[in-house]
Amino acid sequence: QVQLVESGGGLVQAGDSLRLSCVASERTFSPITVGWFRQAPGKEREYVAAISWRTGSTRYADSVQGRFAISRDNAKNTVYLEMNSLKPEDTAIYYCAASRSLGTLGSEVADLRRYEWWGQGTQVTVSS
């Protein structure tokens, strides 16, 4: 059973940067797509970004386009989320998720039901 472990969250000020990491426990980890999602208090979990494990192609939610960057290091079984120019509205628990069924980075990357594995989340708090 694949386990995903996020890290790198914390308390920062508006305009600061953070880099989140998501490490998979299995050496044979080979998803098709890995995504980052976030959930703010009282809100539904929402899509942030996704990356193709094989090609490195990426796709972003409009709310983070140009500020966040998703990347992966296949040798380390790790996916990163570089977050720049953080805003208070970015405050949330951030989760990584992996899918064996998402073959393309179309609109379906935002569908939580398409991801088989989830991490436990890491808290990001941005103060104004």
ROSE-4610 file (N, C-alpha, C; in Angstrom, 1 decimal, always signed):
// ROSE-4610
residu = [Q/Q/Q/V/V/V/Q/Q/Q/L/L/L/V/V/V/E/E/E/S/S/S/G/G/G/G/G/G/G/G/G/L/L/L/V/V/V/Q/Q/Q/A/A/A/G/G/G/D/D/D/S/S/S/L/L/L/R/R/R/L/L/L/S/S/S/C/C/C/V/V/V/A/A/A/S/S/S/E/E/E/R/R/R/T/T/T/F/F/F/S/S/S/P/P/P/I/I/I/T/T/T/V/V/V/G/G/G/W/W/W/F/F/F/R/R/R/Q/Q/Q/A/A/A/P/P/P/G/G/G/K/K/K/E/E/E/R/R/R/E/E/E/Y/Y/Y/V/V/V/A/A/A/A/A/A/I/I/I/S/S/S/W/W/W/R/R/R/T/T/T/G/G/G/S/S/S/T/T/T/R/R/R/Y/Y/Y/A/A/A/D/D/D/S/S/S/V/V/V/Q/Q/Q/G/G/G/R/R/R/F/F/F/A/A/A/I/I/I/S/S/S/R/R/R/D/D/D/N/N/N/A/A/A/K/K/K/N/N/N/T/T/T/V/V/V/Y/Y/Y/L/L/L/E/E/E/M/M/M/N/N/N/S/S/S/L/L/L/K/K/K/P/P/P/E/E/E/D/D/D/T/T/T/A/A/A/I/I/I/Y/Y/Y/Y/Y/Y/C/C/C/A/A/A/A/A/A/S/S/S/R/R/R/S/S/S/L/L/L/G/G/G/T/T/T/L/L/L/G/G/G/S/S/S/E/E/E/V/V/V/A/A/A/D/D/D/L/L/L/R/R/R/R/R/R/Y/Y/Y/E/E/E/W/W/W/W/W/W/G/G/G/Q/Q/Q/G/G/G/T/T/T/Q/Q/Q/V/V/V/T/T/T/V/V/V/S/S/S/S/S/S]
num = [1/1/1/2/2/2/3/3/3/4/4/4/5/5/5/6/6/6/7/7/7/8/8/8/9/9/9/10/10/10/11/11/11/12/12/12/13/13/13/14/14/14/15/15/15/16/16/16/17/17/17/18/18/18/19/19/19/20/20/20/21/21/21/22/22/22/23/23/23/24/24/24/25/25/25/26/26/26/27/27/27/28/28/28/29/29/29/30/30/30/31/31/31/32/32/32/33/33/33/34/34/34/35/35/35/36/36/36/37/37/37/38/38/38/39/39/39/40/40/40/41/41/41/42/42/42/43/43/43/44/44/44/45/45/45/46/46/46/47/47/47/48/48/48/49/49/49/50/50/50/51/51/51/52/52/52/53/53/53/54/54/54/55/55/55/56/56/56/57/57/57/58/58/58/59/59/59/60/60/60/61/61/61/62/62/62/63/63/63/64/64/64/65/65/65/66/66/66/67/67/67/68/68/68/69/69/69/70/70/70/71/71/71/72/72/72/73/73/73/74/74/74/75/75/75/76/76/76/77/77/77/78/78/78/79/79/79/80/80/80/81/81/81/82/82/82/83/83/83/84/84/84/85/85/85/86/86/86/87/87/87/88/88/88/89/89/89/90/90/90/91/91/91/92/92/92/93/93/93/94/94/94/95/95/95/96/96/96/97/97/97/98/98/98/99/99/99/100/100/100/101/101/101/102/102/102/103/103/103/104/104/104/105/105/105/106/106/106/107/107/107/108/108/108/109/109/109/110/110/110/111/111/111/112/112/112/113/113/113/114/114/114/115/115/115/116/116/116/117/117/117/118/118/118/119/119/119/120/120/120/121/121/121/122/122/122/123/123/123/124/124/124/125/125/125/126/126/126/127/127/127/128/128/128]
x = [+0.8/+0.0/+0.9/+0.7/+1.5/+1.0/+2.0/+1.8/+2.4/+1.7/+2.2/+2.3/+3.5/+3.7/+4.1/+3.3/+3.6/+4.4/+5.2/+6.0/+6.2/+6.7/+7.1/+6.2/+5.0/+4.1/+4.6/+3.9/+4.3/+3.5/+3.9/+3.3/+4.3/+3.7/+4.5/+3.7/+4.4/+3.7/+3.3/+2.3/+1.9/+3.1/+3.3/+4.4/+5.6/+5.6/+6.6/+6.5/+7.4/+7.4/+7.6/+7.0/+7.2/+7.3/+8.0/+8.1/+7.6/+6.5/+6.0/+6.6/+6.7/+7.2/+6.2/+6.2/+5.3/+6.1/+6.4/+7.2/+6.4/+6.6/+5.9/+6.8/+6.1/+6.8/+7.4/+6.8/+7.2/+8.2/+9.3/+10.3/+9.8/+8.7/+8.1/+7.0/+6.9/+5.8/+5.9/+4.8/+4.7/+3.3/+2.9/+1.5/+1.6/+0.4/+0.4/+0.4/-0.4/-0.6/-0.5/+0.2/+0.2/-0.4/-1.2/-1.8/-1.6/-1.8/-1.9/-3.3/-3.8/-5.1/-5.0/-6.0/-6.0/-7.4/-7.5/-8.8/-8.7/-9.4/-9.5/-10.6/-10.5/-11.6/-13.0/-13.9/-15.2/-15.5/-14.5/-14.6/-14.3/-14.7/-14.4/-13.0/-12.5/-11.1/-11.1/-10.1/-10.0/-8.7/-8.8/-7.6/-6.6/-5.3/-4.3/-3.4/-2.9/-2.0/-1.8/-1.4/-1.1/+0.1/+0.7/+1.9/+1.9/+2.3/+2.4/+3.7/+3.6/+4.8/+5.8/+5.3/+6.3/+6.9/+6.0/+6.5/+6.9/+6.3/+6.6/+5.7/+4.7/+3.8/+3.0/+2.6/+1.9/+0.6/-0.2/-1.5/-1.8/-2.4/-2.6/-4.1/-4.5/-5.8/-5.5/-6.5/-6.4/-5.9/-6.3/-6.0/-4.6/-3.8/-2.4/-1.5/-2.0/-1.3/-0.3/+1.0/+2.0/+2.6/+2.0/+2.6/+3.2/+2.5/+2.9/+3.5/+4.4/+5.1/+5.2/+4.6/+4.7/+5.8/+6.6/+7.7/+7.8/+8.6/+8.8/+10.2/+10.7/+12.0/+11.7/+11.6/+11.3/+12.2/+13.5/+14.4/+14.2/+13.6/+13.4/+11.9/+11.1/+9.7/+9.0/+9.4/+9.0/+8.4/+7.3/+6.7/+6.7/+7.0/+7.2/+6.1/+5.8/+4.9/+5.6/+6.2/+6.8/+5.8/+5.6/+4.6/+5.2/+5.0/+5.5/+4.4/+4.8/+3.8/+2.6/+2.8/+1.6/+0.7/-0.6/-1.6/-2.4/-3.0/-3.8/-4.8/-5.4/-6.4/-5.8/-4.4/-3.8/-3.7/-4.2/-4.2/-5.1/-4.5/-5.3/-4.4/-5.0/-4.2/-4.0/-2.7/-2.4/-2.1/-2.8/-2.7/-2.1/-1.3/-0.9/-1.7/-1.9/-2.7/-2.1/-2.2/-1.7/-2.8/-2.7/-3.6/-3.0/-3.5/-3.1/-4.0/-5.0/-6.0/-6.0/-5.5/-5.6/-4.4/-4.8/-3.8/-3.4/-4.3/-4.1/-4.3/-3.8/-4.0/-5.1/-6.3/-7.4/-8.1/-9.4/-10.1/-10.4/-10.3/-10.5/-9.5/-8.4/-7.4/-7.9/-8.9/-9.5/-10.5/-10.8/-11.8/-11.1/-11.5/-10.8/-11.0/-12.1/-12.4/-11.5/-10.7/-9.8/-8.5/-8.3/-7.0/-7.2/-6.3/-6.4/-5.7/-4.6/-3.8/-3.8/-3.8/-3.8/-2.8/-2.2/-1.4/-2.3/-1.6/-2.3/-2.5/-1.7/-1.8/-0.8/-0.5/+0.4/-0.2/-0.2/-0.8/+0.0/-0.6/+0.0/-0.8/-0.2/-0.9/-0.2/-0.9/-0.3/-1.0/-0.2/-0.7/-0.6/-1.5/-1.5/-0.7]
y = [-1.2/+0.0/+1.2/+2.1/+3.3/+4.3/+4.9/+6.0/+7.2/+8.3/+9.6/+10.5/+11.1/+11.9/+13.3/+14.3/+15.7/+16.3/+17.3/+18.1/+19.5/+20.4/+21.7/+22.8/+22.5/+23.6/+24.4/+25.5/+26.4/+27.6/+28.5/+29.9/+30.9/+31.6/+32.6/+33.9/+34.9/+36.2/+36.3/+37.1/+37.4/+37.8/+37.3/+37.6/+36.6/+35.8/+34.8/+33.6/+32.7/+31.5/+30.3/+29.2/+27.9/+26.8/+25.7/+24.6/+23.4/+22.8/+21.5/+20.3/+19.3/+18.0/+16.9/+16.0/+14.8/+13.6/+12.7/+11.6/+10.3/+9.4/+8.1/+7.1/+6.2/+5.2/+4.1/+3.7/+2.6/+2.9/+2.1/+2.3/+2.1/+1.3/+1.0/+2.0/+3.1/+4.0/+4.5/+4.3/+4.7/+5.1/+6.3/+6.7/+7.3/+7.7/+8.4/+9.9/+10.3/+11.7/+11.9/+13.0/+13.4/+14.8/+15.0/+16.3/+16.9/+18.2/+18.9/+19.5/+19.3/+19.9/+20.6/+21.4/+22.1/+22.3/+22.4/+22.5/+23.5/+24.6/+25.7/+25.4/+25.9/+25.7/+26.0/+25.1/+25.3/+25.3/+24.9/+24.8/+23.4/+23.2/+21.9/+21.8/+20.6/+20.4/+20.8/+21.6/+22.1/+21.7/+21.6/+21.3/+22.5/+22.2/+23.2/+23.0/+21.9/+21.6/+20.1/+19.8/+18.3/+18.2/+17.1/+16.8/+15.4/+15.2/+13.9/+13.3/+12.1/+11.5/+11.1/+10.7/+10.3/+11.5/+12.5/+13.5/+14.8/+15.0/+16.2/+17.4/+17.1/+18.1/+18.6/+19.8/+20.4/+21.1/+21.2/+22.0/+22.6/+23.9/+24.6/+25.1/+25.3/+26.0/+27.5/+28.2/+29.6/+30.4/+30.0/+30.8/+30.8/+29.8/+29.8/+29.9/+29.9/+30.0/+31.2/+31.0/+32.0/+32.2/+31.7/+31.8/+30.5/+29.4/+28.1/+27.3/+26.4/+25.5/+24.1/+23.1/+21.7/+21.1/+20.2/+19.5/+18.1/+17.2/+15.9/+15.5/+14.6/+14.0/+12.5/+11.8/+10.4/+9.5/+9.9/+9.0/+9.1/+10.2/+10.3/+10.0/+9.6/+9.4/+10.6/+11.8/+13.0/+14.0/+14.6/+15.7/+17.0/+18.1/+19.3/+20.3/+21.2/+22.4/+23.6/+24.4/+25.6/+26.7/+27.4/+28.4/+29.8/+30.7/+32.0/+33.1/+34.2/+35.3/+34.9/+34.2/+33.7/+34.7/+34.4/+35.3/+34.6/+35.5/+34.9/+33.9/+34.0/+33.1/+31.8/+31.7/+30.4/+29.5/+30.1/+29.3/+28.1/+26.9/+25.7/+24.5/+23.4/+22.1/+21.7/+21.4/+21.0/+19.5/+18.8/+17.4/+17.0/+16.0/+15.4/+14.2/+13.8/+12.7/+12.1/+10.8/+10.1/+9.3/+9.2/+8.5/+7.5/+6.4/+5.4/+5.5/+6.3/+6.2/+7.5/+8.6/+9.8/+9.9/+9.7/+9.6/+10.9/+11.9/+13.2/+14.3/+15.4/+16.5/+17.4/+16.8/+17.6/+18.1/+18.5/+19.1/+18.0/+16.8/+15.7/+15.7/+16.4/+16.4/+17.0/+17.8/+18.4/+17.5/+16.4/+15.5/+14.6/+14.8/+14.1/+12.6/+12.2/+10.8/+10.0/+10.7/+10.1/+9.7/+10.1/+9.8/+8.7/+7.7/+6.5/+6.7/+7.4/+7.6/+9.0/+9.2/+10.6/+10.6/+11.7/+12.0/+12.5/+12.7/+13.2/+14.7/+15.4/+16.9/+17.6/+18.8/+19.7/+21.1/+21.7/+23.0/+24.1/+25.0/+26.2/+27.4/+28.3/+29.5/+30.7/+31.6/+32.9/+34.0/+34.8/+35.9/+37.2/+38.1/+39.3/+40.4]
z = [+0.0/+0.0/+0.0/-1.0/-1.1/+0.0/+0.7/+1.6/+1.1/+1.2/+0.8/+2.0/+2.1/+3.3/+2.9/+3.3/+2.9/+4.1/+3.7/+4.7/+4.1/+4.9/+4.5/+4.8/+5.4/+5.7/+6.9/+7.1/+8.2/+8.2/+9.1/+9.2/+8.6/+7.6/+6.9/+6.7/+6.3/+6.0/+4.6/+4.3/+2.9/+2.1/+0.9/+0.0/+0.2/+1.2/+1.4/+0.5/+0.6/-0.2/+0.7/+0.2/+0.9/-0.2/+0.2/-0.7/+0.1/-0.5/+0.1/-0.6/+0.1/-0.5/-0.2/-1.1/-1.0/-1.3/-0.4/-0.6/-0.5/-1.5/-1.6/-0.9/-0.2/+0.6/-0.2/-1.3/-2.0/-3.1/-3.2/-4.2/-5.6/-5.8/-7.1/-7.4/-6.6/-6.8/-8.3/-9.0/-10.4/-10.8/-10.3/-10.6/-12.1/-12.5/-13.8/-13.6/-12.6/-12.3/-10.8/-10.3/-8.9/-8.8/-7.9/-7.7/-6.3/-6.2/-4.9/-4.8/-3.6/-3.3/-2.0/-1.7/-0.4/+0.1/+1.4/+2.1/+3.2/+3.0/+4.0/+5.0/+6.2/+7.2/+6.7/+6.8/+6.3/+4.8/+4.1/+2.7/+2.2/+0.9/+0.3/-0.1/-0.3/-0.8/-2.2/-2.6/-4.0/-4.6/-5.9/-6.7/-6.8/-6.8/-6.9/-8.1/-8.3/-9.4/-9.6/-10.8/-11.1/-12.0/-12.0/-12.8/-13.3/-14.6/-15.1/-14.6/-14.0/-13.4/-14.5/-15.7/-16.7/-17.5/-17.9/-18.8/-18.0/-16.9/-16.2/-16.6/-17.5/-17.8/-16.6/-16.6/-15.4/-15.8/-14.8/-15.0/-13.7/-13.7/-12.5/-12.4/-11.2/-11.0/-11.3/-11.7/-12.1/-10.9/-9.7/-8.5/-8.1/-8.6/-8.3/-9.5/-10.7/-11.9/-11.8/-12.1/-12.1/-10.7/-9.7/-8.3/-7.8/-8.2/-7.7/-8.8/-8.4/-9.4/-8.9/-9.6/-9.2/-10.0/-9.3/-10.0/-9.4/-10.0/-9.4/-9.6/-8.7/-8.8/-8.7/-9.8/-9.9/-9.1/-9.1/-8.4/-6.9/-6.4/-5.0/-4.6/-5.6/-5.4/-4.7/-5.2/-4.5/-5.5/-5.0/-5.8/-4.9/-5.5/-4.8/-5.2/-4.4/-4.7/-4.2/-5.1/-4.8/-4.8/-3.7/-3.5/-3.3/-4.2/-4.1/-4.0/-3.5/-3.4/-2.7/-1.6/-0.8/-0.3/-0.3/+0.1/+1.3/+2.1/+3.2/+2.7/+1.6/+1.1/+0.6/+0.7/+0.4/+1.7/+2.8/+4.0/+3.9/+4.2/+4.1/+4.5/+4.6/+4.7/+3.3/+2.9/+1.6/+1.6/+0.6/+0.4/-0.9/-1.0/-2.3/-2.5/-3.7/-4.1/-5.4/-5.5/-6.7/-7.4/-8.7/-9.5/-10.5/-10.6/-11.6/-12.8/-12.8/-13.9/-14.7/-14.2/-14.9/-16.0/-17.2/-18.3/-18.9/-18.8/-19.4/-18.4/-18.6/-17.7/-18.2/-18.4/-18.7/-17.5/-17.7/-16.5/-15.5/-15.8/-14.8/-13.7/-13.8/-12.8/-11.5/-11.6/-10.5/-9.7/-10.3/-9.7/-8.6/-7.3/-6.2/-6.3/-7.0/-7.0/-7.9/-8.7/-9.6/-9.0/-7.7/-7.1/-6.0/-6.2/-5.3/-4.0/-3.9/-2.7/-2.3/-1.0/-0.4/+0.8/+1.0/+2.1/+3.3/+4.4/+5.6/+5.6/+4.8/+4.7/+5.6/+5.1/+5.9/+5.9/+7.1/+7.3/+6.7/+5.9/+5.5/+6.0/+6.7/+7.2/+6.8/+6.1/+5.6/+6.3/+7.1/+7.8/+7.0/+7.2/+6.4/+7.1]
